[in-house]
Amino acid sequence: MDQSDAPTSSEPTTVESCGPDAEAPAAGSPAPPPARDDLHPAAHGSGWGGLVLGALGIVFGDIGTSPLYAVQTVFSIDDGAVKPTVDDVYGVVSLIFWAVTVVVTIKYVTLVLRADNDGEGGIMALAALVQRVSRPFARRAAVALALGVVGASLFYGDSLITPAISVLSAVEGLEIARPQLAELVLPVGLGILTLLFVVQRWGTHRVGRLFGPVMVLWFLTLAVLGIPHIVAHPGVLLGLSPTYAVAFIVDHPFTAFLAMGAVVLAITGAEALYADMGHFGRRPIRVVWFALVFPALILNYLGQTALIVEDPSAARSPFYLLAPGWAQLPLVVLATLATVIASQAVISGAFSVSRQAVRLGYLPALTVRHTSQQESGQIYVPAVNWLLYGGVVVLIVVFGSSERLATAYGLAVTGTLLLTTTLLLVYAATAWRWPWWRIALTAVVFGGLELLFFAANLTKIAHGGWLPILVAVVVVTVMTTWQRGRRIVTARRRDLEGSLAEFVDEMRDHEVPRVAGVAVFPHPTSETAPLALRANVRFNRVLHERVVIVSVLTEQVPHVPAGERASVDQLGPQDDGIVHVSARFGFQDSQDIPAVLQEARGLSDELDFEPAEASYFLSRMTIERGTQPGLRSWRKRLFIGLAHNAATPAGYFKLPVDRTVVMGSRVEL
């Protein structure tokens, strides 16, 4: 996949050497070795306690706040189809326990965390990993990346709903603690979410230090709230037996099917365990899950179901009614803090997914601001932030309550679960060399359960479940349009640029006058000549004493070590002053061209200069809608609109603005 520019020929997307349409390496290429926790960057800056506390604060916010609405939704779905009888209650808690055990504990914590891409996780990272190990099988590699795109698109739908439903479910505790404050629920919820999105521009690394202790208190509170009710009704422990889940399904198949559409809310956030692996490593996540999070969640779910057995009317708000009256208002405050943390994790995840999509060539360049000088993962993407905020506000105003929002929740989650399972099975067969029987067993256990969850959530489509599907369709359309349009523009741009080797020979043969200084031309390939370089020679009739052409290559790994990023090609005689530098970055790295040139000093005589004193030339392309085939007319308009709103390459590549010159050209799409 050629790294092309929608508005410019130096657009930071992907390159042929690492894209899905790249030339595959020879068959039999070894699979990448599994990442080691002790080599992960996160381990260098924090002690073990810091990693554990950080994982608790960031990774488990989403799944940790599920008790606020999961059980309540089960008993309210489809106008109370699930009755608060002893048999139904035991069946529900059994379904919840085994869903959490199978999907989260066994699948994600035990198995999926092993499939890391250079230490990073998440569905886009997994898709890139599967593509890399499947390169001898071109069709499989292409399908893997396509599944990653769909999964990322579903994640955006989840990113809209999670902040809305989490914060609303917490603030709705005001109706229980102080019924006279019920009218303040929506304004307070909107105010909290507005503040959350506003502070993104300053970064969350400082506030993040408080996340861990708050979540420790939250999970301890979950356990403490549940234990007294379990002690009062120990029979609820029988619900941990899978026989109760089976009996519930056999006795009330349709009701159980509907209930599974709400039970899935107990495992929302499972994907975050995987997506945030790159920040903390496998071991801290596993330790926190088994030592605190899993026990606290199950104790709270058992406590809620015990309360419903004792008082069926408590099904209207079983979480807050676990607490005595005097503790309900403080619990609302703590729950609100926990849901803000959960929302922050999802928003940060949306920023990371967007940056990965840009690096892999599925979105135009976006303005990315690093909000921490220590942590490369702390970023702020303004366009994504405000699009999410607008969507969240619309959701809250339209749906009005967490109970109604729950009808829209689930499809994005279950769709992502299925896609992750599919990619995991492909990776296990290719890289881990699993036998067919193990693949089949894993597919039946995980895939079968997740298919049931997905099918149960299809019943919600008419009541709001269409929302994440609509968001996913829009995002997939944008991503595929950008990828296809970028390829077309790249092919036509090459015709304008011509061969770089021939251009260098021509400059040498015609003895073009040279002027003092260094000219750097960001350009996606060493095969063609930058348009800005041709324009400079054509109009100014001079060539700089040193000409450096820099191609930014995005690899299918999250990070490329600093000392391995730059390689040099002299392009001909070493005394002609023209050199090509390949700058390799991972899809999580900041693509800083001056920093790479600083690293490259000493690799060639032409590179012995101070990058801050060089002149940078960008080739800006004006794209016009033409009549050529390749894209439908409406997709051409969409591509051109995306191109016009793409971030400037000068900022994206960290070029000094006062030393950057933009030279234009025109191409038809």
N, C-alpha and C positions, 0 to 999 in steps of 0.2 A: 504494500500500500504506500503510495508516494505521499510524502508529507507536502501537502499543497496548501495554498493560501486561498481562502475564499476572497477576501479583499486584497490579499497580498501573496506574493509567491513565497514568502517566508513564514507562512502560517504555522503555528505550533500544533500540528496534528500528528499523524503517524507517518512512517516511512516504509518504502518497499522492503527494506531489509528485515522488518519485524512485523509487518501487517498481515492480515488474514489472506491477502493475495500475494504474499511474498513467496519467493522461491524457497521450497522446503529443503531442509538439510537431508543428507543421505539417510535412507532407512536404517533403522537400528540405532539411531542416536540415543545415548543413554539418558534415562530420566534424571531430572535434577535431584540431588540428594535432599533429604528432608532437612528443614531448617532446625538449628539447635537453639534452644532458649537462651543458652549462655552466650551465644554470639549475637543475639538480637540487640539492636541499638538501645531499646528500652532498658536493657539490663545494665547499660553503662552509666546511666545518669541517676539511677534510683536504687536504693537498697531493696532487699526482699520485702520488707514491711511496706515500703512505699509503693511497690508494684501491686501488692495485695490490696492495699487501701485504695489505690487508684483504680484497679479493676473493679472493686466493689462500687466505687462511685460512678464510674462511667458505663461499664459493660452491662450491669444488671438493672439499670434504672427502668427500662421498659417492662421487662418481665416482672420486675419487683413491684410495680404498681398495678399489675393485673388483678390482684385481689379486690381492688376498689370497685370493679365493675363486672368481673367474670361470672361469679355465682349469681349476682343480682340479675344479669342478663339471661342466664339459663332459665330462671323461673319467671321471667317476664316475656320471653320470646313467644311469638305467635299467640299473643293474648293469654298467656299462662297455660300453654299446652302441657308443660311439665308441672305436675302437682307437688306441693310440699308434703307428700306422704313419706312415711319411713322408707318404703321400698324405693321410691323415686329418688329421695335424698341420698340414700346409700349408693344407688346406681350412679347418680351424678358425681359424687365425690370419688367413686371408683374410676369413672371415666377421666376425671381431671387428673387423678394421681397417675394413672397409667399413660395418659397423654404426655404429661410432664416427664415421666420416667423414660418412656420409649423415645420420644422426639428430642427432648432436650438432653437428658442425662446420657442415654446410650448413643443416639445418633450424633448430636453436636459435640457434647463435652468429651465423649470417649473416642468418637470416630472421625468426625469432620475436621476437628482441630488438627488432625494429623496431616491433612491436605493443605499445606501452607505454600504460598508462592513467595519464596525468599523471605519467609517470616510473616508475610501479610496474608490477611484473610478477606472474606467478603465474596459475593457472587461474581463480581467483575474480575477480581483477582483469581478466583477459581477457574473462570472461563478462560482467562489468559493462560493459566497454568495447563489446563486441559488442551488448549490449542497448541501449546509448546510441545507437550509430550506426544501429541497426535499429528505432528507435521508430516510424517510419512503417509498419513491418511488424510488427504486434502479435504474430502467431504466431511469427515468427522471433525476436523479442526474448524471448518467454517460453521458447522452446526453448533459447536461448542460456544463460539463467540456470539452467534445469534441468540442462543439461550441466555447468555450473559446480558445481552442488550435488553431482552424481555424482562429478565429478573431485575435489572437496574430500573427499568421503567415502572415495574410494580412497586419498587422501593419508594419511588417518588409519591405514589398514591398513599403508601403507608406513612410517609413523612408529612403528608397533609393531615391525615386522620389522627395520628398518635398524639400530637400536642393538643389538639382540640378535645379529644375524648378523655385524655389523662387529666388535663387541668380542670375541665368541667366536672368530671367525676369527683375530684377532690373538693372543689368549691361547693358542689351540691351538698356537701356535708353540713353547710350552713342551714339547710332546710330541716335537718334532723336536730342539730344542736340549738338553733335559734330559728324556729319557723317564721318569725316575723321578719327575718332577713331574706326570705326566699326570693324577693324581687331583685336582690343585689347579685344573684348568682351570675347572670350573663354579663353585667357591667364589670364585675370583679374579674371574671374569667378573661374577658377581652383586655382589661387593663394589664393583667399579669402577662398575657401572651404578647401584648404590644411591647411591654418593657423588655421581655425576653428577646424579641427580634431586634429591638433597637440596640441593645448592648452587644450584639454580635460583632459590630464593627470594631469594638475595642478588644475583642478576644475574651475567652473564658478561662484562660490559664490561671489567672489569679483566683477567680471564684472557684475554679476546679479544685483547689486545695481543700475547700470546705465540703466537696461532694462526698468524699469517702466517709468522714465522721457522721454526716447527716444520714447516709445510707446505712451505716452500722446501726445508728439509733432506729432507723426505719425498720430494718429487718428484725432487730430485737423486739421492737414494738409489735410487729406482726406475730411473732411467736408468743409473746406475753398475752396478747389479746386472745389468742386461740386456746391456750392451755387450760384456763379455768373452765371453759365450756366443754372441752374434751373430758376433763376430770368429772364434770357433772353428768356427762352422758358418754361413758367410755364405749358404749356399743357402736358409736360412730366409727371406731377403729376397724370394725368389720368391713367397712367400705373400701379398705385398702386391698381387699381380696379381689382378684379379677372376676371371680364368680358373680359378684354383684353387678359389675358392668355387663357381663354376658347375659345375666338374668334380665336386666333392664332392657337390653336390646331385644331379647327373645320375647318378653312379655309385651313390650310396647315398641315395636320396630319403628313405626313412623314418628312417635314422640321422641325416641332415642335419636333418630336421624336429625330431627329438628334441634335437639339439645346439643348435638355435636357441632352445629353451627355456632353455638355460643361457647362451648367448652374450649374451642380453639383459641379463645381470648386469653386462656390461661398460659398459652405458650407464645404469645406475641413477644417479640424481642429475642427469640431464640437465635435469629440470624445475627443479632448484635454480638453474641458470644463469639461468633466466627469473624465478623467484620472488624472487631476491635482487638483481635489477637495480635495484630502488628504493633499495638501500643504497649502491650503488657506481656506477651508470650503465653504459651499454653499452660504452664504449671500454675502461675498465679490464678488464672481463671478457673482451673479445675479445683484448686485448693479452696477458693472462696465459695464455689458452687456447692461442694460436698460438705464443707465445714459450717456454712451459715445460710446461704441463700435457699438451697433445696429444703433443708429441714424447716426453716422459717415459713416458707411458702406453704408447705404441706400442713404444718400445724395451724396456720391461719385458715386454710380451706377446710380443714377438719372442724375447726372451731365454728366457722360460719354455718356449716351443715348441721352441727350439733345444735346451734342456736335455732335453726329453722325447725328441727325435730321438736325442740321444746316449745317454740312459738312460731307457727306457720306464717303469721302475719309479718314476721321479721324478714321474709323474703324480699320485701320492698327495698330494704337497704341493710343487708346482713352485715356488711363491713362495719359501718359506723355504730350499729346497734350492739356490736360485740363489746363496746366500751361503755362504762358507766356514764351517766349523764354529765358529771362534772368534768370528765376527760374528753368529751366529744369535741368541744371547741379547740382545745390544744391539738387534738388529733387532726382536725381540719387543717390547722396551720402546718403540722408536720407532713401531712399528705400532700398539701400544696407544694411544699418544698421538694418532696420526692418526685412529684409529677413534673415540676420545672426541670429537675435534673434529667428525668426520662426524656422530656422534650428536647433538652439540649443535646443529648446523645444522638437523637434522631436527626436533628438539624445539622450537627457536625458531620454525621454520616452522609447526609445529602450533599454537603460540600465536597467530601472526599470522593463520593461516587461521581460527581460532576467533573472533578479534576481528572479522575481516571478515564472517564468517557472522552474528555478532550484529548488526553494523551493517546488514547487508542483510536482516535480519528472519528468519533461519532458525534461530537459537538464542536462548534466553532470555538475559537479562543475566548475564554472568559477572564475577566479581571479577577485575579486571585491575590489577596493581601495576606501576608503572613503576620499573625498577631502575636507571635512569640519569637524571640531571638534564640531560644533554646530548643523548642520543639517544632520540627518541620511539619508535623501533622496539624498544628494549630493554624487554620486558615479561615479566611472570610471571603465568600463569593457573593458580592452584593446582588447580582441579578437573581441568583437562586434564593437568597435570603428573602427578598421582597416579593418574589413570586410565591414562595411558600406562605409568607405572611398574608398576602391577599387571599390565597386559597383557604387558609385557616379561618380568617375572619368570615368569609362567605359561608363556610361550613357551620360555624357556630351560630350565625344569624339564621341560616336556613333550617338547620336541624333543631337547635334550641336546647337540647339536653343530651347527656351522655347515653341515655337509654335509646334514643332515636339514632344517635351516631353509631351505636353498636351494630345497627342493622347494615351500615355501610362498611363495617370493619370485618375483616376475615378473608375476603377474596384475595387481596394483595398478599396477606401473610401466607395463606395456604398455597397460592401460586408460587411464591418464592421458595417455600419448603419443597415443593415438587421439583422445581428446577434445580435446586441444590442437590437433591437426591439423584437426579438424572446425571448431572455433571460429576458427582462423586462416584457413581457407578462406572462411568466412562474412565475416570482417572484411576479407579481401583483396578479395572481390567487392563489398562495400558501401562501404568507406572508400577502398581503393586503386584501385578501379575496374579490377581485373584482367580481361582478356578471358577468355572461356570456355575457350580452349585452354590458357591458363596455369593456370587452376584445375584443369582435367582432368589436366594433366601433373603438377602438384604432388600431386594426390590419388593418382595412380597410383604415383609414386615413393615418397612418404612413407607414404601410407595403405596402399599395397600391402605394403611392407616391415613396417610395424607390425602389419598384420593377420596376417601370417605369424608374427611374434613372439607375438602374442596367442593365435593358434590353437595354437602349439607349447606355450604355457604352460597351455592348457586340459587338456593331458594330465597336469598335476600336481594336478588337483583332488582326486583320491582320495588323494593322498599329502601333503596339507597345503595345496594351493592353494585349498581351500575357505575358509581362514582370512581372507584379505583380502576375499573376497566377502562373508563373514559380517559382518565389521566394516563394510564399505560399506553393506550392507543395513540394519544397525542404525542407522548414522548417517543414512542417507537417510530412514529411518522417523522418526527423532527430528526431523530438520529439517522434513520435510513436515508432520508432525503439529503442530509448533509454528507453522509458517506458517499452516496452515489454521485451527487453533484460535484463533490471535491475531486473524485476520480476523473470526471469528464473535463473539468476545468484544468486539471493537471495535464491531461493528455493534450489539450489544445494549447496550453501554455508552453509545453515542450517544443511545439512546432515554431513558436515565436522565439524561443531562447536559442535553439540550435546547439550544436555540439560544443562543449567546453574545450575539448582537446583541439578542435579546429580553430576555435577563437584564440587560444593561447599561441598556436603556431602562426596565426595571422598577425597577432600583435608583435611577435618576434620578427617575422619577415618584413613587416612594414616599418619597423623601428619607430613605434609611436613615442612621442616625447614623454618623459617621465618627470613627475613633480615630487618634491619632498613630502614625506608623510606616509601614514599607514591607512589604507582603506579596507574596512571589513564589510563583507557582503554576506549576510545570513541568506542561505539558499538551501532548498531541501535535498539536493543531489549533487554529485560530482560529475554527472554525465552531461548536464546542460549548463550554459552560461547564464548567470544572473542578468535579468533584464536591466537592472540598474547599472550593472557594469557595462553592458553594451551601450546604454544611453549616455553614460558618462564619456565614453570614448567617442561616440557619434557626435554629441553636441559640444563637448569641451575639447575634444581632440587631444586629450592627455590621459596618461595612466599614472597612478600613484607609484612611488618608488617600491612600496611593498603592498601587495594585494593578497588579502586573506579571505578565502571563501569558506564559510562555516556551515556545515550541514548538521542540524539537530536531529538525532535519531532517538526515537522512543522505543526502548526495549520492552519485552513482555515480562519484565520483572519490576517489582516496586522500586528498587533502589540500585544504582550503580555506584560502587565505591569511588571516592573523589579521584584517587590516583589512576583509575582505569577508564576515565571518561574520554580522554583526548587521544586521537591518533592522527598522523600526518601523512599526506600524499603530496609529493613535490609537483606532480602533474607534468613533469618534463625536466629540462636542465635545472640544476639547483641554483644557478645564478640569474634566473629570469625574474626573480622577485615575486613570483606567483605561487601560492601554496594553498592546499585544501586541507581543512581540519574537520574530522568527524567527531562530533560531540555527542556522546552516548549518555542518555538519562533513563532512569526508571520512570514508570508512570506515576509515581508518587513524588518524584524529585522536582525541585524548582529548576526551570530551564534557564540558567543564568549564563549567557554567552561570555560576558567579560570575565566571570570567575573561571570558566573553562580555559579561556585564552591565557589567564594568569597561570593556570596549572600547566599549560602547554609550553611555556617559556623554557627554552633549552632543547626542545625537540627538533628545532630547525632554526637556521639563522634568521629567516623571515619573521620568526615569532619572538625575536628578542626585542620586545617593545613593551611599553606600559599601556594596558588596555584602556585606561581612563583617558589617554591622550590620543587615541585613534579616532578616525572618522568612520561612522557607520552608515551604510547605504541600504535602504529597503526598497524593494520592487513592489509598488502598490498597483494592484490590478482593478480596473473598473469592469464589473461584470454586467453584461446586457443580455436580456432575454432574446434569444434567436429562434430560428425555426428548425434547428437540428434535432434529430431524435435523441432519445436517451432518458429524458424526464418529461412527465406530463406538464402542461402549461402551469397548473396551480402549484406543482412542486418546484418548478423553476422560480416562480414568484416567492415561494417560501425560502428557497435557498438564497436568493438574492437578498431578501430581508434579513436572514440570519447573517449573511456576509457583511451587510452594512452595519450591523450592530455588534460585530465581533470586536473583541478587545484589540487595541493597537499592539502590533508586535513589538514596538519599542518598549512598552511597559512589560509585556509578557516575557521578553527575553532579557529584561533588566538592562536595556541599553541606555546610556546617558542621553537624555532628551536634547540637551543643547549641542550634542555632537552627532545627531542623527539626521540624515537627509532622506526624504522620500521622493522616489521618482516613479512616474505612473506609466501605465499601459492599458490596453483595452482588449477584452476577450468576450466572445459570445457564448452563451450557455445553450 
